[in-house]
Amino acid sequence: MAAYVLAIVDVKDPVRYEDYRRLVLPTITAFDGRFVARGGRTEVLEGEWPARRLVIVEFPSVERAKEWWSSPEYAEARAIRQATSDGTLVVIEGV
């Protein structure tokens, strides 16, 4: 069953964050993932939206998404993201 990683990110250092953007795609594709949405324009229809950036990544399963997140391949990119932004990542099963 497909799974989605939702990343809600507030970029603090946009210059260094570009390094993350450059490094992350090969790590996602290595784990059979793909971007569904990547920081595009958002519009609040109800409630409040405090984050500036939303990213959605699809993986074949929750297990594959967790393998990606904890992988050595993603470690360098993850460290850059954590150093240059504040955010929350969650994984959710699809239907």
Secondary structure, DSSP 8 states (H G I E B T S, - for coil): --EEEEEEEEES-HHHHHHHHHHHHHHHHHTT-EEEEES-----SSS----SEEEEEEES-HHHHHHHHTSHHHHHHHHHHHHHEEEEEEEEE--
